[in-house]
Amino acid sequence: MDKVIRVREKTYRNLAVLAGTMQAEHGFFVSVDDAVSFLLAKNSGKLRDFKKNLRKNKA
């Protein structure tokens, strides 16, 4: 990510859980930054492109 954001501890824990869930689903390491990017892509309607790029970058 290019920007630094401040989040509360509870929010960070939720992001870590999301990253862990994504990691279990995809079978490779997923960072909290990846989880934030996932939520941004989901909100902007670019989820399909995000998943394609995530697989390509982690392979």
Secondary structure as a PSIPRED ss2 file (coil, helix, strand):
# PSIPRED VFORMAT (PSIPRED V4.0)

   1 M C   1.000  0.000  0.000
   2 D C   1.000  0.000  0.000
   3 K C   1.000  0.000  0.000
   4 V C   1.000  0.000  0.000
   5 I C   1.000  0.000  0.000
   6 R C   1.000  0.000  0.000
   7 V C   1.000  0.000  0.000
   8 R C   1.000  0.000  0.000
   9 E H   0.000  1.000  0.000
  10 K H   0.000  1.000  0.000
  11 T H   0.000  1.000  0.000
  12 Y H   0.000  1.000  0.000
  13 R H   0.000  1.000  0.000
  14 N H   0.000  1.000  0.000
  15 L H   0.000  1.000  0.000
  16 A H   0.000  1.000  0.000
  17 V H   0.000  1.000  0.000
  18 L H   0.000  1.000  0.000
  19 A H   0.000  1.000  0.000
  20 G H   0.000  1.000  0.000
  21 T H   0.000  1.000  0.000
  22 M H   0.000  1.000  0.000
  23 Q H   0.000  1.000  0.000
  24 A H   0.000  1.000  0.000
  25 E H   0.000  1.000  0.000
  26 H H   0.000  1.000  0.000
  27 G C   1.000  0.000  0.000
  28 F C   1.000  0.000  0.000
  29 F C   1.000  0.000  0.000
  30 V C   1.000  0.000  0.000
  31 S C   1.000  0.000  0.000
  32 V H   0.000  1.000  0.000
  33 D H   0.000  1.000  0.000
  34 D H   0.000  1.000  0.000
  35 A H   0.000  1.000  0.000
  36 V H   0.000  1.000  0.000
  37 S H   0.000  1.000  0.000
  38 F H   0.000  1.000  0.000
  39 L H   0.000  1.000  0.000
  40 L H   0.000  1.000  0.000
  41 A H   0.000  1.000  0.000
  42 K H   0.000  1.000  0.000
  43 N H   0.000  1.000  0.000
  44 S H   0.000  1.000  0.000
  45 G C   1.000  0.000  0.000
  46 K C   1.000  0.000  0.000
  47 L H   0.000  1.000  0.000
  48 R H   0.000  1.000  0.000
  49 D H   0.000  1.000  0.000
  50 F H   0.000  1.000  0.000
  51 K H   0.000  1.000  0.000
  52 K H   0.000  1.000  0.000
  53 N H   0.000  1.000  0.000
  54 L H   0.000  1.000  0.000
  55 R H   0.000  1.000  0.000
  56 K H   0.000  1.000  0.000
  57 N H   0.000  1.000  0.000
  58 K H   0.000  1.000  0.000
  59 A C   1.000  0.000  0.000
